[in-house]
Amino acid sequence: MIIRIVRMHFTDAGVEEFLEIFNKNKQAIRNFPGCTHLQLLKDAEEHNTYTTLSYWDNPQSLENYRKSELFG
């Protein structure tokens, strides 16, 4: 299993745009072959900082996602 953690910092305007994109695509990411878990975490102290946590069956599954149109 591969655990992918991505920490992101946004401007105020960027948070709204990111959340819109994430919410639009989260089900597709969760259903992507090899993805077994996807979670969005908001930093308790830095209101413009978010982290995504995803679990992948193997490195190839994650690489396939990275090369997909969905990721782009």
Contacts in CASP RR format, 6 or more apart in sequence:
PFRMAT RR
TARGET T0000
AUTHOR 0000-0000-0000
METHOD contacts of the structure
MODEL  1
MIIRIVRMHFTDAGVEEFLEIFNKNKQAIRNFPGCTHLQLLKDAEEHNTY
TTLSYWDNPQSLENYRKSELFG
1 36 0 8 1.000
1 55 0 8 1.000
1 56 0 8 1.000
1 57 0 8 1.000
1 58 0 8 1.000
2 55 0 8 1.000
2 56 0 8 1.000
2 57 0 8 1.000
2 58 0 8 1.000
2 59 0 8 1.000
2 61 0 8 1.000
2 62 0 8 1.000
3 53 0 8 1.000
3 54 0 8 1.000
3 55 0 8 1.000
3 56 0 8 1.000
4 52 0 8 1.000
4 53 0 8 1.000
4 54 0 8 1.000
4 55 0 8 1.000
4 56 0 8 1.000
4 62 0 8 1.000
5 51 0 8 1.000
5 52 0 8 1.000
5 53 0 8 1.000
6 51 0 8 1.000
6 52 0 8 1.000
7 49 0 8 1.000
7 50 0 8 1.000
7 51 0 8 1.000
8 18 0 8 1.000
8 49 0 8 1.000
8 50 0 8 1.000
8 51 0 8 1.000
8 52 0 8 1.000
9 46 0 8 1.000
9 48 0 8 1.000
9 49 0 8 1.000
10 18 0 8 1.000
10 48 0 8 1.000
10 49 0 8 1.000
10 50 0 8 1.000
11 48 0 8 1.000
12 48 0 8 1.000
14 48 0 8 1.000
15 47 0 8 1.000
15 48 0 8 1.000
15 50 0 8 1.000
18 50 0 8 1.000
22 40 0 8 1.000
22 52 0 8 1.000
25 70 0 8 1.000
26 38 0 8 1.000
26 40 0 8 1.000
28 70 0 8 1.000
29 35 0 8 1.000
29 38 0 8 1.000
29 54 0 8 1.000
29 65 0 8 1.000
29 70 0 8 1.000
30 37 0 8 1.000
30 38 0 8 1.000
32 61 0 8 1.000
32 64 0 8 1.000
32 65 0 8 1.000
32 68 0 8 1.000
32 70 0 8 1.000
33 61 0 8 1.000
33 64 0 8 1.000
34 56 0 8 1.000
34 57 0 8 1.000
34 58 0 8 1.000
34 61 0 8 1.000
34 64 0 8 1.000
34 65 0 8 1.000
35 54 0 8 1.000
35 55 0 8 1.000
35 56 0 8 1.000
35 57 0 8 1.000
35 61 0 8 1.000
35 65 0 8 1.000
36 55 0 8 1.000
36 56 0 8 1.000
36 57 0 8 1.000
37 53 0 8 1.000
37 54 0 8 1.000
37 55 0 8 1.000
38 52 0 8 1.000
38 53 0 8 1.000
38 54 0 8 1.000
38 55 0 8 1.000
39 52 0 8 1.000
39 53 0 8 1.000
39 54 0 8 1.000
40 50 0 8 1.000
40 51 0 8 1.000
40 52 0 8 1.000
40 53 0 8 1.000
41 50 0 8 1.000
41 51 0 8 1.000
41 52 0 8 1.000
41 53 0 8 1.000
42 49 0 8 1.000
42 50 0 8 1.000
43 49 0 8 1.000
43 50 0 8 1.000
43 51 0 8 1.000
56 62 0 8 1.000
56 65 0 8 1.000
65 71 0 8 1.000
END
